[in-house]
Amino acid sequence: MDAPAPHHPPPARRLVLTFPGQGAQHARMAAGLYGACQSFTATMDRAFDLLPGGSALREGWLADTPPARFDDITYAQPLLYAVDFALGTMLTEAGLRPDVLLGHSVGELAAATLAGVFTFDDGLRYLSQYVGVYRHAPPGGMLAVAAGPDEVDAHLVPGVVIGAVNAPRQVLLSAPEPALTEVETALRRAGLTCARARAAQPFHHPVMRDVAAAHADALTRPPLKAPHTTLYSARTGRELDDGTATDWRFWLGQPAEPVLFGPALRRLLSGGPHVLVEAGPGQSLTSLARRTPEVARGDSAAVALLPARAGAPGADVAAVRAALERLATLHGVPSAPSPHS
């Protein structure tokens, strides 16, 4: 009689927090947690205390109808950074200890802050200066295209670059105007599906390098430390080594370089099973993750912490509770903490 095959328990899934960037912002993003969760509220209040015009930012964030310039760098970037970090802090303080952190665009700054590369105060000061510099960028934006880099190459016009590769058939084009409108028209005529991202500046475009060079003296360089948690970079598409994480040239150059979130996510998931938690507004990164083979076949899992858009009162708290209950059932994740902690 043959001996029974040895039983090998499935490998534990590593916990990954992902942080969205420009384009994920929306009216009252995560605002339902403000006043309902002590940790989240304290972090947001700290941000509003330190950011220039913090009272106006708070008012615009909590308004049912956001200000006309809500998608501009002056609103979107500070709020996204603060909300991403506040959500990450809420989870870690409640007992969820991430093994890996991965952010998209300004979400990478939030991930690095949670990993200890910056302090939150230093990150807020840097971002304030960053906003002051990059508001000088020419009017433009980004265009999401349901196609791969090779498919869009033939339609690019001068001044338009691939600003982000989010998935095998999901890229973001970046350009000042009128080049962005010109390429959008060409892509639609070619039958490609595209939509404007919520950005008023051409992020991850070489023009940002010129803007930074012209205003370099306005950017200070607070101390940097090696990350205490594994940090994957959507700029490099791989794990961030200590030397790069503590090199200010890397962070100062980020707005001019393409985002490689898709390659970074594929490399991360190739290393074994993971639980991906989107600690930010919306569900864009969760949607990208669910399209990967590893998540589609169930080896890894993807969980969004918040609804896709702001809903009825209590919707954010209910979504967090539901997400934490699901996480409590997934292999390798501790019991769900309370969002009120």
Summary of the structure (lengths in Angstrom):
residues: 341
radius of gyration: 19.9
end to end distance: 55.7
largest distance: 78.5
contacts: 1184
relative contact order: 0.18
helix: 43%
strand: 14%
